Amino acid sequence: MAMVMLSTMFMLVKLAGRHGVSAAEMVFWRQAMSVPLIAGWLLATGRIGQLKTRRVSSHAFRATSGTLGLVCNVTAAMLLPLPVGTTLGFTAPLFAVLITAIVVRDKVGPWRWLAVVLGFAGVLVITRPGGETGALPLAGLAAGLGAGVIVAVVSFQIRDLARTEAPIACVFWFAFFGSLFAAVLLPFYGQSHEPRVWMLLVAVGLAGTLAQLLITAALRHGAVATVVVMDYTALIWATAYGYTIFGDLPPASTWLGAPLIIAAGLIITWREHYLSKRISPTSSLDESAIEETVPTAR
């Protein structure tokens, strides 16, 4: 259900974009709607105390990166066919492996390197550099890949925060600071809209918030590896929305490249799960970090 809501949010983003709404406005409403909804949900469930934090600056720094990633995701949804933007969002685990090897300098084994090669081969198939790109604008492709990079960076920030913070606290403070950052842009990009367009913006916020809460709940109550695999069903919903609402289908290159990227992500998930079990039979993947690899940074 979380992937349905997430795909619905990006469908609404694309629809709002066709009515002249800017990316800055959509990011603001996506974040601003989340703040009272999450706070209200925590109050109703008696968990409001989970929002207490002594790491305000860390949350603000994470929100800066996450908001940039959300801008990239929104831009990709506006400019690209929904399945293409969704597929490029699946590159986050590939960039996370590169960051692990180059920046963190942790050992990366042959399986994950194989996954990186396989995944970026899929990216090359989809983007077709040096060849005809058809209706795929370069700005949209850059935004989609940029989102993958930033979501990978955010996953490391979240992993650090998760040492002391509850997952829902990370979600709330991301929305809180993200809405403040996006509000700074409203005087430059905000504009008046018809009532139906305002309803679209409210729907973007509601769908995004519900998706985030459902993802958090799924990671709390289900096996993380299973939840991550289910993330890829977003491609099915994105394709359905793209065809039924916008009347477009992704180019053939997407159908060839997407399986490579998805296979790469599954290999990385499998290896992370396997290695965590070797370290500690009772350990599991960090639900907060995995949550951020869902193509949203969302």
C-alpha positions as CSV (number, residue, x, y, z in Angstrom):
1,M,0.0,0.0,0.0
2,A,2.9,2.3,0.7
3,M,4.1,2.0,-2.9
4,V,0.6,2.8,-4.2
5,M,0.6,6.0,-2.1
6,L,4.1,6.9,-3.2
7,S,3.3,6.4,-6.9
8,T,0.0,8.3,-6.4
9,M,2.0,11.2,-4.9
10,F,4.3,11.4,-8.0
11,M,1.3,11.1,-10.3
12,L,-0.3,14.1,-8.5
13,V,3.0,15.9,-8.8
14,K,3.1,15.4,-12.5
15,L,-0.6,16.5,-12.8
16,A,0.0,19.6,-10.7
17,G,3.1,20.4,-12.8
18,R,0.9,20.4,-15.9
19,H,-1.2,23.1,-14.2
20,G,1.8,25.4,-13.7
21,V,2.8,24.5,-10.2
22,S,6.5,24.8,-9.5
23,A,8.7,22.2,-7.9
24,A,9.4,24.5,-5.0
25,E,5.6,24.8,-4.2
26,M,5.1,21.0,-4.4
27,V,8.1,20.3,-2.1
28,F,6.7,22.9,0.4
29,W,3.2,21.4,0.5
30,R,4.6,17.8,0.6
31,Q,6.6,18.7,3.7
32,A,4.2,21.2,5.4
33,M,1.2,18.8,5.2
34,S,3.3,16.1,6.9
35,V,4.1,18.1,10.1
36,P,0.6,18.4,11.6
37,L,-0.4,15.0,10.3
38,I,2.5,13.2,11.9
39,A,2.3,15.2,15.1
40,G,-1.4,14.4,15.3
41,W,-0.9,10.7,14.7
42,L,1.8,10.5,17.4
43,L,-0.5,12.4,19.8
44,A,-3.3,10.0,19.1
45,T,-1.1,7.0,19.6
46,G,0.6,8.3,22.8
47,R,4.0,8.5,21.1
48,I,4.6,12.2,20.9
49,G,7.6,11.8,23.2
50,Q,9.5,10.1,20.4
51,L,10.0,13.6,18.8
52,K,12.3,14.7,21.6
53,T,15.8,15.3,20.4
54,R,19.1,16.8,21.3
55,R,20.4,16.6,17.8
56,V,18.6,19.5,16.1
57,S,21.5,20.5,14.0
58,S,21.9,16.9,12.7
59,H,18.2,16.8,11.8
60,A,18.5,20.2,10.0
61,F,21.6,19.0,8.0
62,R,19.8,15.8,7.0
63,A,16.7,17.8,6.0
64,T,18.9,20.0,3.8
65,S,20.1,17.0,1.9
66,G,16.7,15.3,1.9
67,T,14.9,18.4,0.6
68,L,17.4,18.7,-2.3
69,G,16.7,15.0,-3.0
70,L,13.0,15.7,-2.9
71,V,13.4,18.6,-5.3
72,C,15.2,16.2,-7.7
73,N,12.5,13.5,-7.4
74,V,9.7,16.1,-8.0
75,T,11.6,17.5,-11.0
76,A,12.1,14.1,-12.5
77,A,8.4,13.2,-12.0
78,M,7.4,16.4,-13.8
79,L,9.8,16.0,-16.8
80,L,10.0,12.3,-17.4
81,P,7.5,9.5,-17.9
82,L,6.6,8.2,-14.4
83,P,8.2,4.7,-14.9
84,V,11.5,6.3,-16.0
85,G,11.7,8.6,-13.0
86,T,10.8,5.8,-10.7
87,T,13.4,3.5,-12.2
88,L,16.2,6.1,-11.9
89,G,15.2,6.4,-8.2
90,F,16.2,2.8,-7.8
91,T,19.9,3.8,-8.4
92,A,20.2,5.0,-4.8
93,P,21.7,1.6,-3.5
94,L,24.3,1.7,-6.4
95,F,25.5,5.2,-5.3
96,A,25.4,4.0,-1.7
97,V,27.9,1.2,-2.5
98,L,30.2,3.8,-4.3
99,I,30.1,6.1,-1.2
100,T,30.8,3.1,1.0
101,A,33.9,2.2,-1.0
102,I,35.2,5.7,-1.9
103,V,34.2,7.9,1.0
104,V,33.7,5.6,4.0
105,R,36.4,3.3,2.7
106,D,34.7,0.2,3.9
107,K,35.4,-3.1,2.1
108,V,33.0,-3.8,-0.8
109,G,33.0,-7.4,-2.0
110,P,32.7,-8.7,-5.6
111,W,28.9,-9.3,-5.4
112,R,28.2,-5.7,-4.7
113,W,30.7,-4.5,-7.3
114,L,28.9,-6.8,-9.8
115,A,25.6,-5.2,-8.8
116,V,27.1,-1.7,-9.4
117,V,28.3,-2.6,-12.8
118,L,25.0,-4.3,-13.7
119,G,23.0,-1.3,-12.3
120,F,24.9,1.3,-14.2
121,A,24.7,-0.8,-17.4
122,G,20.9,-0.4,-16.9
123,V,21.3,3.4,-16.5
124,L,23.3,3.5,-19.7
125,V,20.6,1.6,-21.5
126,I,17.9,3.9,-20.3
127,T,19.7,7.2,-20.8
128,R,21.5,6.2,-24.1
129,P,24.3,8.8,-23.9
130,G,25.4,9.9,-27.3
131,G,22.4,8.5,-29.0
132,E,18.8,9.6,-29.5
133,T,17.0,10.2,-26.3
134,G,13.6,10.6,-27.8
135,A,11.3,12.5,-25.6
136,L,13.5,12.2,-22.5
137,P,14.8,15.6,-21.5
138,L,18.4,15.8,-20.2
139,A,17.3,17.9,-17.2
140,G,14.8,15.2,-16.2
141,L,17.4,12.4,-16.5
142,A,19.9,14.5,-14.5
143,A,17.3,15.1,-11.8
144,G,16.5,11.4,-11.6
145,L,20.1,10.4,-11.2
146,G,20.7,13.4,-8.8
147,A,18.0,12.1,-6.6
148,G,19.7,8.7,-6.5
149,V,22.9,10.3,-5.4
150,I,21.3,12.4,-2.7
151,V,19.2,9.6,-1.4
152,A,22.3,7.5,-1.0
153,V,24.0,10.3,1.0
154,V,20.9,10.7,3.1
155,S,20.9,7.0,4.0
156,F,24.3,7.5,5.7
157,Q,23.0,10.5,7.6
158,I,20.0,8.6,8.7
159,R,22.1,5.7,9.8
160,D,24.0,8.0,12.1
161,L,20.8,9.6,13.4
162,A,19.2,6.2,14.1
163,R,21.8,5.5,16.8
164,T,19.9,7.9,19.1
165,E,16.6,8.9,17.3
166,A,13.4,7.0,16.6
167,P,12.6,6.5,12.9
168,I,9.4,8.5,13.1
169,A,11.4,11.4,14.7
170,C,13.7,11.4,11.6
171,V,10.6,11.5,9.4
172,F,9.0,14.4,11.4
173,W,12.1,16.6,11.6
174,F,12.8,16.1,8.0
175,A,9.3,17.4,7.2
176,F,9.6,20.2,9.7
177,F,12.9,21.6,8.5
178,G,12.2,20.8,4.9
179,S,9.0,22.9,4.9
180,L,11.0,25.8,6.4
181,F,13.7,25.5,3.7
182,A,11.1,25.3,0.9
183,A,9.1,28.2,2.4
184,V,12.2,30.5,1.7
185,L,11.6,29.8,-2.1
186,L,7.9,30.6,-2.1
187,P,8.3,34.4,-2.5
188,F,10.1,33.6,-5.8
189,Y,8.3,30.6,-7.1
190,G,4.9,30.7,-5.3
191,Q,1.8,31.8,-7.3
192,S,-2.0,31.8,-7.1
193,H,-3.9,28.8,-8.4
194,E,-7.4,27.7,-9.1
195,P,-9.2,25.8,-6.3
196,R,-8.7,22.5,-8.0
197,V,-5.0,23.0,-8.2
198,W,-4.8,23.8,-4.5
199,M,-6.7,20.6,-3.9
200,L,-4.0,18.8,-5.9
201,L,-1.3,20.3,-3.7
202,V,-3.1,19.2,-0.6
203,A,-3.5,15.7,-2.1
204,V,0.3,15.6,-2.8
205,G,1.0,16.3,0.9
206,L,-1.6,13.7,2.1
207,A,-0.3,11.0,-0.3
208,G,3.3,11.6,0.6
209,T,2.7,11.6,4.3
210,L,0.6,8.4,4.2
211,A,3.3,6.7,2.1
212,Q,5.9,7.7,4.7
213,L,3.9,6.4,7.6
214,L,3.1,3.2,5.8
215,I,6.7,2.6,5.0
216,T,7.7,3.2,8.6
217,A,5.0,0.8,9.8
218,A,6.0,-1.9,7.3
219,L,9.6,-1.8,8.4
220,R,8.5,-2.0,12.0
221,H,6.3,-5.0,11.6
222,G,7.7,-6.9,8.6
223,A,11.0,-8.3,7.4
224,V,13.1,-5.5,6.1
225,A,14.4,-7.5,3.1
226,T,10.8,-8.3,2.1
227,V,9.8,-4.7,2.4
228,V,12.7,-3.5,0.2
229,V,11.8,-6.1,-2.5
230,M,8.2,-4.7,-2.4
231,D,9.5,-1.2,-3.1
232,Y,10.1,-2.3,-6.7
233,T,6.3,-2.7,-7.2
234,A,6.3,1.1,-7.5
235,L,7.3,0.6,-11.1
236,I,4.0,-1.3,-11.8
237,W,1.9,1.5,-10.4
238,A,4.0,4.2,-12.1
239,T,3.4,2.5,-15.4
240,A,-0.3,2.1,-14.8
241,Y,-0.7,5.8,-13.9
242,G,1.5,6.9,-16.8
243,Y,-0.6,5.1,-19.3
244,T,-4.1,5.6,-17.9
245,I,-3.8,9.2,-16.9
246,F,-1.1,10.7,-19.1
247,G,-1.4,8.4,-22.1
248,D,2.3,7.7,-22.3
249,L,4.5,4.7,-22.0
250,P,8.2,4.7,-21.4
251,P,10.5,4.0,-24.3
252,A,11.7,0.5,-25.0
253,S,15.1,1.3,-23.5
254,T,13.4,1.6,-20.1
255,W,12.0,-1.9,-20.3
256,L,15.5,-3.2,-21.1
257,G,17.4,-1.1,-18.5
258,A,14.9,-1.3,-15.5
259,P,15.4,-5.1,-14.9
260,L,19.2,-4.5,-14.7
261,I,18.8,-1.8,-12.1
262,I,16.2,-3.7,-10.1
263,A,18.4,-6.8,-10.2
264,A,21.3,-4.8,-9.0
265,G,19.3,-3.4,-6.1
266,L,18.1,-6.8,-5.1
267,I,21.7,-8.2,-5.1
268,I,22.8,-5.3,-2.9
269,T,19.9,-5.9,-0.5
270,W,20.7,-9.6,-0.3
271,R,24.4,-9.0,0.4
272,E,23.6,-6.4,3.1
273,H,21.2,-8.8,4.7
274,Y,23.6,-11.7,4.4
275,L,26.5,-9.8,5.9
276,S,24.4,-8.4,8.8
277,K,23.5,-12.0,9.7
278,R,27.1,-13.0,9.6
279,I,28.0,-10.2,12.0
280,S,25.1,-11.0,14.3
281,P,22.5,-13.7,13.8
282,T,19.9,-11.5,15.5
283,S,20.7,-8.3,13.6
284,S,18.8,-6.9,10.7
285,L,19.2,-4.1,8.2
286,D,18.8,-0.6,9.6
287,E,15.1,0.2,9.0
288,S,15.8,4.0,9.0
289,A,18.5,3.8,6.4
290,I,16.6,1.4,4.3
291,E,13.5,3.7,4.5
292,E,15.5,6.4,2.8
293,T,16.5,4.2,-0.1
294,V,12.9,4.1,-1.1
295,P,13.0,6.4,-4.1
296,T,11.6,9.4,-2.3
297,A,14.0,10.9,-0.1
298,R,11.1,11.4,-0.8
